[in-house]
Amino acid sequence: MTDTAASSLPTPETSLDPVRSGSGSSPLGSEDGFRAPQSAGGLRGLFRITPYRITGLLFLLFLVPMAARLPWSGDIGQHASTIWRLRENLSHPTSPMIDLPGDGSPYFSPYQLFGALVSLATGLVPLKTLHLLAVMNIVLVITGLGALVRALTPNRWAPVVALFAYFFLWGVDVSVWSGYESFVSFSLGLSYPSAFGAGVMFWIWALTLRLLGRVPDRAPLSDSLLVRIPLHLLLGAALFAVLLSHPFTGIVLCMGMAGIMIGSLRVIVLRDWLLWALSAAAVTVGVLAWPYWSVLELKQSAALDDMHRGLYNHPLNWFGFALLLGLPAMVARFRRNRLDPVVLTFALIGATVAYGWFSGHYSWGRAYPGVILMLQLAAALEAARVPWRQWTRNYFTGIMAICLVFGMWVQSGVMFYLVPKSHFPKGVVENVQAWNPWPGYTWAGKYLKYGDVVMATGERPLVQLPAYGYYTVEAGYPDPAIDQAVLDQRKKDTDEFFAKNTTNTRKTELLRQYHADWVMLLPKDGEVPTGPEFQVVTKSPQGEYLIKVSKP
């Protein structure tokens, strides 16, 4: 690392203009100055022990058991139910959560299709398949982040610092959303399309930097079209997969690619533009040819905006550490190089998030993780320029070390998902933020079969029951492919069914209308319906009644 004075930020280094890959000229200025391009090193390079590989292995040792555990939380039910529908009918799946004919859905994404194919190939039910996908996502994220940081700097410790910053440099409160990859949120969402999208996004950004010749310490990619054309097609296919699997991550991904390319405009020649047009064509063809839904028919959903309004609340609580360290680091990078891809990407994604606030389309707040990621990267890259022996004497790295340690404490509730709380001191349990995993519905599987329709209310039954292959009358999630009036009517009828003054005759009419043969009654839903048409078959440990409805 560069020997840096003990100051608030590392001393700026010289920044050179980017040049075209393969030209033989000096590459973009690196974080630690120029180093001669290195070859891949063959098998020796593949198995070389590096600080990042050791660190990544340590994270794997924790996250892979988490993938095997996969605590029940959040959107797992939605993803499992979508895989179920594709698994049962690849060509014309039914609606993911409610018993409607298959008219397509944005939930039928390339990631879910891949999950369905894995489920069919292995014979595993979708919930078990998600365990395998979770392991794949862990590997993609850890290796992808390393590849991206190595593309930004030759500093061998920078990826290590970046990995810790990515998981722990957030805030004093834990926010659990798909795409918000704090350690707790990432661990609960290992099987989500957002985790897949993040891992692929890192690899796409790293490949984009390589294709543009902006990687200072790596041998330039061959200029041969036999190499470039397949790489551009691969990049287009990967971008298509992310855009359809998790559109919010896809937005961040596109902004990052734009930020990288803006800094390279002076060196992109006509042949390069044609190759990038080939990548764009691959994305366009994939999106337009996707058989399960058309992105052109997708409209802005008021329900989605309302759901995401809270993302703009308490940003200092959620992202305070990243803002404290990332903003001064971002300014330092901007002063050194106004075409820095991290700075440009930060500006582009920040404008997107701001648009969501001012326009009232709060779902654009899902791009927030891209803003935080750029701040985390900027902070990590600056900190890694300081030699370890000077970290305690440098204000910036000293504060970063404190924030990382405190961030680990904030995120330490993740350990409760692998080790019961009873194994920890009471003071730890009471002072660590953690989400309580939900119990599952395997007990209901003794009576229900795939495709059964259940009249149920409450968040947990509505989002969990479809994961086992069942349908619910009311949808647990908004679906832009279904008319909002239909979703609203189903919710209204469900509320009427569970109302105290609803007669058995009306209850039966509603059950018949929606082809429901079962009722899931929570303790808060009142008394068990009486009458010969309602038969209680079992009661869960949580006090839920499963009631069989007799047909007239």
N, C-alpha and C positions, 0 to 999 in steps of 0.2 A: 504494500500500500504506500501511497505518497506520504512522506513525512510532513505532517501538518501542524501548524502552531496551535496552541490552546486558545482558541477564539470561539465566538458564538457560532460561527459556521465555518466549514473548511474553506481554505483558500481557493479561489476560482482558478481553473486551469485554462489553458489556451484552447479555443474552439476553432476547428477548421471547417471548411466548407465540405458538404458531402460530395462524393463523386460516384460515378456510375460503376457498378460492380464489373470486375473483369478488366478495367481500364489500366490497371497497373499503377495508378496514382495513389496518393495518400488518402486513407479513408477518413470518415468523420472522426473528429476529436473524441478521445475516450475519456473516461473518468480519471484515469491514472496516467494519461499520456499515451503516446503511440507504442504499440508493441508489434513486432513483426507477425504477419499472419501465420497461424499454426495449422498444420494439417490435422486431419481427423484422428490420426494415430492408429487406425485399424482396430483390431481386437484389444490391443493394449490400452487404447484410449477408452474403449467401451467399458472395460472393467477397472479403469483407474480409480483409486480411492480419492475422493475430494471432500472438502468440508461440507459441501451441500449434499452430497450423496449420503454422508453419515447422518446429517441432520434430517434429511428426508426419510431415511430409514427409521429414525427414532419416532417421527410423526406417524409413519406407517404402522409401527408397533402398537400405537394407541388407536389409530383410526380404523384399521382393519378389524380388530375386535368390535369396534363400534358398528361397523358395517354388518358384522355377524349378529349383533344385538338389534340394531335398527329400531330404536325406541319409537313407539306409536305416537306420532305427533303431526299436527299440521296437515299437509297436503298429500301424505302418502296414500290415503284412500282414493283420492282423485287419480293419481298416477297408476295405481294398481287396477282400478276399475276400467281405465282406458285400455290398458293392456289386455284385460279380460275380453272386452268387446272385439278388439282386433284379433285376439287369439281364437275366438269362436267364429269369426267371419272376417277374413282379411279383405275381401273385396267389397263388402257392404255391411260394416259394423253398425250396431244400433247406437243410440245416444248413450254417452258414457255413464250417466247416473240415473236417468229416469227412463221409463218404459215407453220410448218413442221410436218410430222407424229411423233408420240411419240416413239422415240427410246431411251428413258430414259434421265436423266439429273441429275447431282449432286445437282441441286437445289431442286429436289424432296427428301426432307429429312424427318426424323421422326417429326421434329418440324412442317414442312409444312403440313405433313399428318394430324397431330393433329389439325392444324388450319382448314384444309378442313373438318374434321369431326365435329369440333365446328360450322363451317359455315353451314353445312348441318343440324345439330341438332337444331340450333337456327333460321335458315332461314336468317341470316345476310349475306350481301355481304362481300367478303374478306376484303375490306378496313375497314368495321365496325368490323369484327372479330378481326382485329389486335388491336383494342382498348382493347378488353378483354384479348388478349395474353399479351399486355403491362402491364396490372395490375398484371397478374400472374408472369411476369418476375420481376417486382418491388419487389413483396413479396419474390420470390426466392432469389434475390440478397441480400436484407437486412437481411432476416433470415439466409441465408447461410453464409454470412460473419460473422455474430454474432456467429454461431455455430463453424466456423473454428477458430476464435480467442479464443473462450472459450475452444477449444480443445488444444490450444497452451499455454494458461496461465489461472490460476484461477482468475486473476486480474479482478474485476468487471468493471473497467473503461477502460480497454484495448479495448474492442469492440467499445466503443464510440469514442475513439481517432482513431481507425482503420477506422471507417466509414467516419470520416472527412478526414482522410489522403487519403482514396480510391477515394474520389470525388474531393478533392481540392489540394492535394500535387502533382502537376504536373509541370507546368512551367509558363513562362510569356506569352506564346502564346498558343492559343487553337488549338488542333488538333482534327478534327472530322473524325473518322474512326470507323467502327464497331469493337468492342472489346477494343477500347481505351476509358475506362469508366471514363473520366473526367466528371464533372457534366453536362457541355453543351453537350458533345458527347453522354453520357448515356441518357440524356433527349430526344435527337433527335432520338436515336436508341432504345427506350424502347420496340418496337415491333420486334426487329431484333432477329434472331437466336443466335447472339453473346451474347445478354443480357440473353437469356434463358440458353445458355451454361455456362456463368459466374456463374449464380446462382446455377445450378446443380453442377458445378465444386467445389464450396465452400462446398457443402453438401457432395460430394464424398470424398474430402480431410478430412473433419471432421470425416466421418465414417471410413475412412482408419486409422486414428489415433486411433479411438476407438477400432477397430478390432485388432490393434497391441498393444493395452495396453499402449499407449503413452499419455493418458490424465490424468494429475496428480490428479485432484480433483473430478473425477467422479467415481462412483462405477463401477468396471470392468464388461464388458459384460459377460453374461453367456457363459461357454465353451460348452454348449450343442449343438450338431449338429442340433437339431431342431430349434435353434436360429441362429446358424452360417451359415448354408446352405442357408436359405432364404435371409439373409443379403448379402451374397456373390453373389447370383444370382441377387438381386436388384442392387447391385453395378455394376455388369457386364452390366445389362440392361441400367442403367443410363449412363455408360461410352459409350456404343454403341450409345445411342441417341445423346450425345454431339459430338462424333467423326463424325457422319454423318450429324448432323445439322450445325455445324460450325467447320470444321476440324482444323482451326488455334487455336481455344480455346481447341480443343481436344488434340493438340500437347502439349500445356501448361499444360493441365490436366495430361497427361501421365508423363510429366517430374516431376510434383509435386508428383505424386504417387511414382515414382522411387526415388525421394529424400527422401520421408518418409520411404520407405522400405529399402534403403541403410543404414539408421541409425538404422535399427532394425534387420539387418542380423544375429547378434549374438544370437538373442533370438527366431528366427523363427524356429519351429520344423517341422518335416515331415508332420504332419497333417495340419499345417498351409499352407505349400506349396501346398498341395492337394486342400485346399479350395481356395487359390488364383488361382490355375489352373482352378478351376471351374468357377471363375469370368472371367478369360481369355477365357475359352471355350464359355461362354455366349456371350462375345463380338464378338468372331470369328464367331460363328454361325449366330449372327444377321447381321454382315457385309456381310458374304457370301450369306446369304439367302435374303438380301434386294432386292426387285423385280424391283426397279426403275432405278438402275444403279449399275455397278460393280466397286468397288474401285480398283480392279486389272487391269482394263482397263484404268484407269485415268493416263494421262501423264502430265509431267511438261509443263505448258503453257507459251510460250514466252510473250504472251499478258499480262498474269497475272504478270510476272516478271517486265515488263516494267511499268505497272500500279503502282507497289509498290516500284519502285526505290526511290521515294521521301521520303519514310519512314526513310531512312538513312540520310536525310538532317536535319540540325538544331536540333540535339538531346538536346542541352542545353536549347534552347528556349522552347521546348516542355516538357522536363522532368527535368529541372534544379533543382527545389525544391526537387524532389524525390532523385536525385543524391547527392545533398548537405547534406541531412540528412540521407538518407538511407545507403550510403556507410560507414560512420563511425559506424553507428548502426550495419551494417552487420559484420564489423570487430570485434566489441565487442562481438557479438553473436558467431562468429567463435572462438575467444579466449576462450570463456567459454565452448563451446561444438562444436567440429569439425564435429560432426554428426548431427548438428542442421538441421531439415528439411527445414527451411527457407533458410539457407545458401546453402545447397546442391541443392535445387530447383533453387535458383538464379544462381548457377554455371552451371547447366544443360541447363537452358533456355538461359542464356547468350551465351553459346557455340553454341546453335542453331541459335541465331540471328547473331553471328559472322560468322557462316558458310554461311548464306545468303549473307553477304557482300562480303566475299572473293571469293565465288563461282559464284557470279553474279545472283543467284536465289533469287532475292530481295523479292519475296513473303514470304520468311521465316521471313522477318521483321515483319510480322503480329504477331509473337511471342513476340514482344517488350513489349506488355502490361503485360506479365508474369514477365519480368525483373522488370518493374516498380512496379508491385504489390508486389513483394518480398521486394523491397526497402521501399515501403510504410508500409508494415507489420512490417519490422524490426524497422523502425523509430517509428511507433506507439507503439510497444511493449516496446521499450526502454523508450519512453516518459511516458508511463503509469506507469512505475516503480517509477516515481518521484511523491511524494505527491503534490496535487494541491497547497498547501501553499508554496511550494518551487519552483514552476515553474518559477517564475520571477527571482529567484536567481540562477537558473541552466542555464548554457550557452546553452546546447543542447535544452532544452524545451523552453527556451526563443526564440531562433532562430526558433524553430518549430512553436511556436505561431504566430510569425511575418509572416512566410511563409504561414501558413494556412489562416491568415487574408488576406494577399495579394492574395493568391490563390482563395479565395472567390470572391474578386473583379474581378480577371481575368475571373472567370467563371460566373459572375453575369449577363452576357448578356442573360442567360437562362430566366430571368424574363420577357423579351420582348415577349416570346412566349405565356405568359398568360395575360399580361397587355400591351396594346398598348404603343408604344414609346411616343406618345403624352402626356401620363400621367407622364412622367419623365422630369426633367430639361434638357435643351439642353446640358449642360456640361456633364451630365451623359451619354446621348445617344451618344455623339460624342467620348467619351473616353472609351467605353466598347465594347469589341469584341462580335459580334453576327452574326449569319447566318440568312439571310433573307429567311423565308419559301417561298416555291413556291406556286403560285395559282394553284388550281386544274383544272380538265377538266370536272367537272359536267355539265357545259353548253353544252358540245358536246354530252352528253348522251341523249339529246332530239332527236338526229338524228341517232346516231350510235347504233348498237346492238351488243350483245356478238358475238365474232368471226369475226367481220369486220376487214379487212386489210387496214391499213392507210399508204400511202406514206408520210413519214415525215423525217425531219432532225433536228439536234440540240439535245443537251443533254436532255432538259426538256421533249419534246414530246416523245422521244425514251424511256425514263425510266418511264414516267408517264402513257402514254396511255395504256400499257398492264395491269396496275393496275385495269382498269375498264373492263377488259375482252377482249380488242381489241388486234390485232396483228399489228406490224409494219414491213415494208419490211427490214429495217436495224435493227440489234439487238442492243439494248441499252447497253448490258453487254456481255462480253466474256462468252462463254459456252463451257467448255472442251469437252462436249459430241457431239458438232457439229464440223465438219471438218473446220479448219481455212480458207481453200480456199473458202468454201461456205460463211462464214461470210465476208471475204474480197470482194468477188464478189458482195454480196448484198450491201455493203458499196459503192463500185465503181459504181454500177448501180443507187443507190440513189443520189450520187454526180452528175452523168450524168443527171438524171432527173431534178435536180434543177439548172443545168448549164444554163447560159444565151443563149448560142447558140444551145441548144437542140430544135429540131422541135417538133411541136405538134404530128406529126406522130410517132416519136421516143418515146415521152412521153407516148403515148397510148400503144405502144408495150411493154414498161416496166411495165405499170400498168397491162396489160393483162397477162404478164409473171408471175407476182407475185399475181394475183387474187385480186388486190387492187381496191376497189370501191370508195376510198376517198383519198383526198390530204389535209394535214395540212400545210399551208403556213405561215411561220413566217415573220414578217416585214423585216428581213434581207435577206430573200430568193428571193427578187426581186418582179417583177410584177406578178399579178394574170394571170395564163394561159388563153388565149382567145380561143374562138371556141365553137361550140354547145355542144361538149362532156364534157365541164367543166362548172359546175353551182355552183356559190357561194351560200351556204345556210345560213351561219351566220358568224358573226365576233365576236371574244372574246373581253372582256375589255382590253386585252393586245395587241390587234391588230392582232391576228391570224385569218386567213381565213380558214373555213372548206368548202372544195369544193367537191361536188358530181360529180363522173365520170359516164357519161352516157355510157351504153354498146352499141356497134354498132348493 
